[in-house]
Amino acid sequence: MNGVERVPEYSGAPDKARWFDEVAMETQQLCPRQAHALFDILTHHETYAEIQALKDPKTVSDFEVPGEAKKPKSSASPLLQILLHKFVYVLPGLRDVAPDFWTNIKHLIVALAEGNLSESYDKGTIGIRKTLSTASASIVEYVSRGCLGGYPRHTERKERKYDTSDPDDVVAAWDEFLRQIVYGDMLDRLFAKAAETDNLSDHEPLVQAAHKYAFTILGAFLHYIIVISPRGQSILPLLTKAHNLAPYFMIRQTLKLGNAASMLNAMVKLILAKMNMSTVTSWFGGQPSDSGMNLMQQIISTVLSSDSSELKKRASAIEKDKDAPKEEHLALLKAYGSKPNEEQRKNRSESESQPESIVNTILTTSSNAASPSENQHKLALEYLAIQLAIRDRQELIDGLCRHSPDLLTSSLRSIIPAYDPIIRSLHQAYDLSGGVSDLENFLTDLISVSTMKSKSGVSNPPSVEDFCRLLQKHQGSSHRFIHQVLKNDKDLSQKYFDYAVHAARQYRQEIERTIDDESTGTAAAGDFTSHLDSLMSNLSEAEKAKILGEINNHAEYLFILTHTSTQSMKTVINHLAEGESDIQRGPGMYLSRWQTLMDETPITPAKPSGPVRSGKSESVRDATTVDIDGKQKGDAASLKKVDTSDAAPPDASNTVRLLLLGFQDVLRCVIGK
C-alpha cells in the first residue's frame, strides 16, 4: 500500500477479517497485516523445509560455496544460500580461507548425511537431531525475514529516558536499539564506549535497557532447550561429559606462552595432533599420519561410545526378558537401521497409511513368523529405538572421527592460516588463558543451574529467572573480552566494526516503509511486499479467497503470540528485580514456533494398529524424557506441570501449496545479489 491510496477504515476486531478483505479488493494489494502474515507463513515453511533437506546428500552437494564455479539458479536451498552469502562467507577470517575448506566442510556434511541417521518417527521419540533442527529453523526464519524485507523504521518519536527496571522501557529500548543500529550511528557509539570501559553502567541507558532485553531472551532460550525441550535433560549429560573431558589446564598453560607463533603451534598440536605412533615422529619433523584420532575426536568418540555402552546394556536386557520378541524379529529390527533410505521411507509411508506401528510394518513385510504379543510389541518398539540410537552414534563417530580422508581435521587445519592474524592479535590484546577459565566457570555454573534440584523428595525444575541470573553473573567476562580487544587492537576492532556495519546494512529497507501499526510493529513485508503482491496477482479469484482467509487467521495468530511474548518478557523482568524465580515459559515468539514444529512431528503408532501420534502426544513426551540408561531425566511429573501450550497455528495448507514454489523462484533470483 502507498500513502496516496484510500482504504476502508479499520474500526474493530470483530470485523477485522472482513476489513482485511475489503482492503485487498479495493487496492488489489495485500494490506500490511496480510502481507506480514503471508511473509511469515512462506518463510516459516521454507526455512524448515530447507533445514530438513540437509539430511539429503544431494541437497548438500548442490550447495554453492566460495571457490566453486557458479551454478544455475536452481538451488534447492535458496533461503540458506542467501544467508550464507550475506553473513557467513564474508565473516573476518572465513572470507580468507582457502577454497578447499568449504569443499571439505561440504564433503563432511555429505558423509554425515550418507550415514542415514534415524528419524523420530521410527524411534517413537523426539530425537536430539530433531530438537536442534527445529530450534535452528525457528531462529533462522526470523533472520531471513529481516534480511529479505528489511527492518522497519519507526514514526518519529520523542526522545525517551529508559529505565532498566521498567519492563515497558526495556521492551521499547530493544526496538529503538535495533533501529539505531540499522539506520543510525549506534554501532559507532557502541564500539567507541566499549573501547573506553568494560562497565555496562557507563553505557547510555538505551544500551543498558537493550542489553537487559537481550540476556532475558538468551536466558529464556537456554532454559527452553535444557529444561523444557523434550531432549533437554538428555543433552545435559552429553555437555557434562564433554566438559569433564576438556583439558582446560593444558589449554590455559599453552595459551600463556608469550610468543604468539609458539602458542599457536602448540595449540594446533594439542588439539589436532593424532594419537598414534606417528605422532611421536611428527613432533620431530616427520610426516603426520591421517590415521588415529586427535584430542577433539577422542572427546567426541569417548562421549558417544559411553552412550553406546549404556544402550547396549538395555538392548541385552530386552533380549533376555521373558517376554522378549522372537530372535528372528529382533534380528530384523536390529538390521532395519542399515537398510537403504529409500526402503526405510517406504516402510514409514506404509506405517502411516495403514496406520500401524513401524515395528508391525517391518515385521510383516520381512517375516512369516507370528505377530508379537502386546508385551512383545512394546519391547520391540523400545528395542528398535535402542538399536537406531546405537547406530546413530556409530555413524557420527565414523563420520567425524574415523572417516578416510579425515575431513574434520583437514577442515580445521585449512582454516588456521586464515585465522592466524586474528589469533595473533587476540593473543596480544587479551589474556586468552583467563578467557578459558571464564568459559570453564560459566559451563560449570550452567550445568549446576540446569540440574533438577530436589527438596523434600520433590524435584523443582530451574526457572527462566535462574538462567537470566546466571548470565548476569558471568556477563562481566564477555564485557572484559570486548573491551580489551577494542582497546588494545585497533586493526582487529576495525575489521569487526566493518563486518557489523555490513551485517546491519542487510536489514535496511531500500524503500522506506514506516510501521503502519505501532501496537504490533507491523510494516507489511518491507522490501518483499511487492514480490508477495506479484505472487498473489497470478492466482484466480477463488484461490485468492482461500489464501486471504488463511492469512487473516494467521495475522490473528501472530498478534496473540506477540502479546503473549511481550507479557512474559515483562513478568520475567519484574521477577528479576523482585528476586522471584517461578517462570517456566520465557519470552520469545520463536519459542512458540519451535514448540509447534516439534509438536507437529509425526511419530509411529504405539500399538500394532492405531493412529499415528505426534510430538505433543503424552506417550511420546514420556518416552522422550527417557535417557540412554533407560531412566527419566529430571522429574517427568514436575515437567508436565510446565505450560507449553500455545495458540495452535491456523491451517495454511492452501497458501503453501499455491505460493511456496513461486516464493522459492523469487529467492533464487536474490542469491548472490
N, C-alpha and C positions, 0 to 999 in steps of 0.2 A: 504494500500500500504506500502511496505517497501522500504528501501533505495537501495536495490540491483536491483529491477526490473526497466527496462527501459520502459518509457511510451512515447506516442506521445507528442511532444512539443506543448504547448498551444500558439497560435500565434494571438489571436484577438477575440473580442466579437462577430462579425458576425457568426463565425463558432463555437461558444462556445458549443452549444448543441451537434454538431457532434463530437467535441473533447471529450466531456464527454463520449459519447457512445463508441468511439474508445478505450478510456482508459479502460472502463468496459469490453469490448470484449477481449482486449489483455491480461488483468491481471486476468480476472474472478472475479474481485473485484470492489467495488464502489470506484471511485476517491474521494478525500477528500471533494470536494464541494457536491458531490452527497450524500455521507454518512451523511454529516452535514444537508443537506436538508431533507433527509429521516428521520433522527433522530428528526428533528423539526416537521415534519408532524405527526409522530406517537405520540410523547409526547404531542403535542398540542391537538390532538383529544382525547387521552386517559385521559388527565387531566380534560378536560371539561366534558367528559362523566362520570368520577368518581364523580366529584362535583355535577353534575346534579342528579346522582343516590342517593345522600344523602337524597333526599326527599322520598325515598322508605324505610319504616320502616325495611323491611327485610335486606336491604343492611347494614344499621347501626347495626342491631342486629348481623350480621355476622362478624363485626369488631373484631379483636383480640386485647385485651387490657391487660396490666400487671395484673397479679393475676388470669387470667383465663387459663384454660387448653389450650395447643397448639392445633390449628385447622389444618385440612388438607390444603395443598397448593392449595386452591380453592377460595381464596379471590376474591370478586367482585371488590375490590378497591386496587389492588396491589401497584399502584404507591403511593397513600396516605399512605398505611401501611408502605412502605419503609421509607418515610419521617418522619412519626411518630416515628418509631423505631430508626432512626438515629439522630433525632434532638429534639423531644418533650419529649419522655419518659425518656430521660437522663438529662433533664434540672435540675439544682440545685433546690431542693425543690420538684419539681414534681416527681423526681425519688424516693423520700422518702414517698410519700403519701400512705395511706392505700389503699388496693385493691378496697374497696367499693367506693372510689372516682371515679375511672374510670367506675365502674358499674353504679353509679348514673348519671354520665355525659352521658353515652350511653343511659340509660333509658330516660333521659331528651330529648335528640335529637330524640329518637324514639317517645316520646309523642308529640313533635312538628311535626314530620313527619306524625303521625297519624291524626293530625289536618287537613291534606289535604288542605294546603294553596293554594290560587288561582294561575292560570297560566296567563302569559302575553297574551297568545292567546285569552283567554276568556274576559279579561279586555280591550283589544284594545289598551293597552299602555305597555311600558317597565316599569315593577314594580321595587320597591326598592330591592326586593329579587333577581330579575334577574340582576339588576345593580351590586349588591355586589357579586353575584356568578360568573358573568363573569369577574369582577375585580380580584377576588381571583384566578380564573383559569389562567388568563393572567400572574400573578406573580408566581404562584406555578409551572407552566410549565418550567420557567427559572431555578428555584431552582432545579427541578427534573433533568433537563438536565445536570446541573453542577454536581449534586450528582452521577448520573449514568455514565457519560462519563469522569468526571474529568475536572479540569481547565487546559487549555493548557499552556505549557511552551513556553517562547519566545526563539528565537535565541539570542545568546549573544549580548547585546547592550552596547555601550559605556556609561559611567556614564553621566547623563544628569542633568542640572540645571533646576528646574521647577519654572516658573513664574506664579503666580495665576491670573495675568491679561492677560495672553496669552491663548486664547482658545485651541490652539493646545497642549500646555503644560498640561492644565487641563485634556483634553481627554486622553493624553498619560499617565498622572500620575495615573489615576484610574486603568488602566490595569496593570501598574507596581506595584501599591499598592496591588492589589489583588494577583498578582503573589508572592510578597514577604510575604504576609500573609500565602499563601498555602505552598510555598516551602522554604521561607526564615525565618528570625528572626524578621519580622515586629511586631508581637504580643508582643514579649519581649520588643522591643524598645518603642512600643506604650504604654503599661501598665506602664513601668518604667517612661517615661516622663510625663504621665498623673498623676502619683502619686507625681511628683515634682511640677507641675504647672497646673493651670486651664486656662492658657493663650494660645490660639491657636497659636499665633505668635512665641511662644517658641519652637514649634514642628518643625521638619525638613521640608523643602519646599515640599518634596514629599507628606507628610501627609497633609499639608495645601492645596495643589492643589487637592488632592483626596477628602478632606473634602468639597471643593467648588463644585466638581462634584456631590457628594452625596446629598448635600442640594439642588442643582439645580434640580436633578431628583425628590427628595421628594417634592419640590415646584411645579414642573410640575404635580405630582400625585395629590396633594391637589387641585390644580387648575382644573384638569380634572374632579375629582369626584364631586366637588362642583359647578363648573361653566359650564363645557362642557357636562358632562354626563346627560342623559335625566332626571334623578330624582335628580340631584344635588341641585337645588333650592327648592326641596321638602324635602330633607334631612336636609337642613339648619334650618327650623323651629323646627324640632324634636330636633336637637342639642341645639338650643336656649332654648327651654322649659326645657330640662333636665339640662342645665347649670344654668338656673334661679332657679330651684328647689333644686339643690345640696346644702346641708348645710355646705358650706365651713367654716364658722365661727366656728361652733360646732366641725368640724373635726380638725381645727387648734388648738382650745383650748384643745382638747383631746390629740393631739399629743405633746403638750407642757409638759404633765406630766413627771416628772423626772424619775420615776420608770418604767422600761420597761414592767414589768408584769402588773402593774396597767393600763398603757397606752393601752396595747394590749387588756386587758379585757374590758376596757371602749369602745374601738373601735368596738369590737365584739358586744357589747350590743347596741351601737349606730346604727350600720349598719344592724345587723341581728336580733335584738330583735323584736318580733311580736307585732303589735299594737292591742292588745286586753286586756280584763280584766285580763287574767292570767299573762300578762306582769308585773303587779304590784306585784303579789306574787312571780314571778321568781326573781325579784330584791332582795327579802328577802329570797332566797334559795329554793323557791318552784319549782316544775317541770314545765318547759315551755310548752305551748301548740303548736301544729302544725298548728292550725287554725290562720286565720288572715294573715296580710302581714307585712314584715319587711320594713325598710326605703327604701331600694333599690327597692323592689317590689312596694312600694307605688309610687315611682317616675315613674317606668315603667307603672304602671296601670293608673296614672294620665295623663301622656303624651298620651297614646293610647286612653284612654277614651275621652279625649278632642278632638282628631281626630274624633272619632266615633260620637260625638255630632254634629260636623260640617257636617259630611257625612249624618247623619240622616235628618238634615235640608234640604240638597239638595234632598234627596230621597222624602221627604214630598212635596217639591216644584214641583217635577215631577209628583207626584200622583195628585196634584191639577191643573196641567196645562190643558188648554183647549184641547190640542192635546195629552193628556196622553193616553198610551195604555190601553186596556180594563183591568178591575180588574183581570180577570182570567189570562191574560198574565202577569201582574205584579206579581201575586202570584207565577206563575211558575218560573219567573226569580228570585224572592226572594228565592225560595226553591232550586234553582239549586246548590248553594254553598254547601248545606248539602247532596247532592247526593253522593253515593259511588264513589270512584275514578275511578273504572272500567267503570261505566256508563258515567262519565264525559269524560274519554278518548275516549269512543265510539262516543260520540257526537262531540268531536273535530275531530275525524277521518272522520266522515260523512261530517262535515262542510268543511274540506279541500278537500275531494274527489269530492264534488258536482260541483264546490265550491259554498258555500253560507255562510252567516254570522252565527255565533254561536247562535245568537238570533233566526234566522229563523229555525235552526235545533232544538233548544229547544222547540219552539212553535209548529212546525209541527209534532213533534213526541209525543207531550203530550196534544195537544188541538185540538178540532174540530172547534174552533171559526175562524172567517175570519182573514186572514193575516193582520197585521198592515199596515197602510198607510206609505208613505215615512217619514213624520214627526214623526209619532208614532214609526217607526223603529229606527230613530235616537235617540229619547228619551229612547227607550228600551235598546239600546246599553249602553247609559250613566247610566241608572238605574241598569243594570246588573253589570257594573263596580263598582258602588257605593255599591251595596249590597255585592259584593265579598270583597270589601275593609273593610266594617264594620265587616264581618265575620272573615276576617284575623286578625284584631285587637283583636277581642274577643277570638279567638283561641290562640293568643300569650299571652293574659292576663291569660287565663285558664291554659296554659301550664307552664308559668313562675311564675305566682303569686298565682294561686288557685288550683294547682294540688295537689291531695292527693294520696300518701305522697308528701310533699314539697321537690321535688328533687333538686331545685336550692339552697335552704337554707342548706339542708343536705350536698350538694356537697361543698359549701363554708365552712361549719363547719368542714368537714373532711380534708380540705386542710390546715386549720390553724395550726394544730400541726406540719405538715411537714415544714411549713414556719416560725414557731415560732423562731428558732435560727437565721434565716436570718433577720426577722423583728427586733429582739432584737439588732442584730449587726448594722443594719441601724440606729436604734434609737440612738445608741451610737456614730456612725460615722458621722451622718449628721443631719442637722436641718430639720426634716420632715415637721414641721409646715411651714417653709419658702418654702419648695418644693411645698406644696399645694397652697400657694399664687402664686408661679411662674406658676403653672398649670392653676390656675384660670385666671391669667392675660393673659396667652397665648390663652386660649379659648375665652376670651373676645375680644382680638385683632383678632383672627381668624374669629369670627362671623362678626366683623366690616369690615374686609378686604373682606370677601366673599359676603357681601351685595352689590347689584347693586347700583351704585351712579348715580344720575340724575342731569344733567346740561342742563339748557335751555329746559327742557322737554324731553331730550333725555337720555336714560339710557345707561351707559357705563359699560360693564362687567369688573370685575377686571382682570388684566393680570397675566401671569406666573411670571413676574418680581415682582409683588406685593406680591405674596406668597413667593418668594425667599427672599425678603427683610424682610418679617415677620419672617422667620426662622433665618435670620441673626440677627435680633433684639433680639430674645429670645435664641440664641444658647449658650449664656453665662450661662444660668440656667442649662442646661444639662452638660456643661463643669464643673461647680462648683460641681454638684452632683457626677460626675465620679471622680473628683479629691479628694473630701473629703472622699469618700468611699475607694478609693485605698490607700489614705494616712493614714487613721485612723483605718482601719481594715484589717490587712494582711491576716487573715484566709479567710474572705469573698472574698477578692481580689483574693486569690489563687483558690478558688472554681470556680469563673467565668473565670479566666485565663485558668484553666484546661478545662472548657467546651468550651471556644473559640478555644483552640488547637484541641480538639476533633472535633468540627464542621469544622475547616479548613481542617483537615485530610480527611474528607469525600469527599473533592474535589481534592485530589491528584490522579494522574493517576498512576496505578500500572506499566504500560508500558509507558515509556516516549515517547510522540509524540509531537514534536515541531510544531509550527504553520507553515503550508505549504504556506500560503499566508499572509504576514504581513498587506497587504492593507485591507483585510477583516477579519483577525483574525481567519480564518478557520483552524481547526485541525481535520477534519473528525468528528467522533462522539466519539473521545477519546477511553476509555476502552470498550465502547459499540460497536465499529466499527465491531469487529469480529462477534458479535451477528447479526448485520444487514446483513453482508455478508452471514451468515448462513441462515437467513430467505430468502434472495434472491436466494440462491442456490437451494431451494426447489421448485422454480417456473419453469414453462415451458418457452421456449424462447419467445412465444407470450405474456405471462404475463409479463416477464421481460421488453419487449419492451414497453408495456403500462406504466409500472411503471417508467422506465427510462425517458420517455417523460414528465411525471408529475413532477418528482423530479428535472429535468433540469429546467423546468419552475419555480419551487418553489425556486431553487437556485437563479435565477434572481430576483425573488420577494424579497427574503431576502436581496440581495445586495442593492436593491432600498430602503428598509426600513432602513438598516444600514446607508446608505448615508444620507437619509433624517433626521434621528435622530441626527446624528453627526453634520450636518449643523445647526439644530435647537439648539443644545447644544451651539455651538459656537456663534450663534446670541444672545442667552439669556445672556451668559457671557459678551459679548461686551456691551449689553444694561445695564447690572448691573453696569458696570464700567462707562458708559456714562450717567447714570441716566434716561434712557428711559424706557417706560412701554407700549408696544403695542403688545406683542406676545400673541396670543390666542391658540397656539398649541405648547406645550413644547416638549422637547426631551424624548426619551424612546420608543424603539420598542414595548414594551409591551402595550403601549397606543394604537397603531395601531391594535394589536391583540385583545385587549379589545373591541375597537370600532367595529371591524369586527364581533365579537361574538354577540354584541347587534344588529348590522345591519342585521345579518342572522336570527334573532329570528322571527319565523312565527307569524303573527297577523291576527285575524279574518277579513274577508272582511267587508268593511264599508257599503255595500249595501246588500239587501236581497240576491241577486245573483251577484257574481262578483269575481274577482281574490283575492286570499289570499295575504295580504300585508306582509310587513316585518318591522323590526325596523328602516330601513332607509327611509320608506315611509313618505312623508311630512305630511300626515294626522296623522300618528302615532306619529311623533315628536311633532306636535302641541298639540295633546291630552296628551302627556306625560308631557308637561310643565304645565298642569293644576293641581293645588294643591287641597287638600281636600275641600277647601272652594269654589271651582269652578273657581278661578281666576288663571290667568297665573302668575307664579313666575318669577320675573325679567322682562325682555322685550324680548319677543319671537322674535321680528323683529331684535333686535340687535344680538341675539344669532345666528340667521340664517346667519348672515354675517361671522360668525366664520367658517373657512375652516376645516371641519372634514373629508374631503375626503382623502383617501389613495389609493395607488395602490391596486386594488382588488386582493385577493389571488387566485391563479390559481386553477383549479379543481384538486382534489387529491382523488377522489372517488375510483378509482381502487386500489390505494395504500392502502387506509384504508380498503377496502373490502378484499384484498388479504393478508395483512400483520398484521393487528391490533390484531387478535386473537393470532397469533404466538408471537407477541410482548408482549401481556399480559401473556402468558405462561412463557416467559423469566423473566418477572418481578416477577412472583410468586416464581420463584426459588431464587430470590435475597432477598426476605423478611426474615428478622431475621439474615442475614449473618453479 
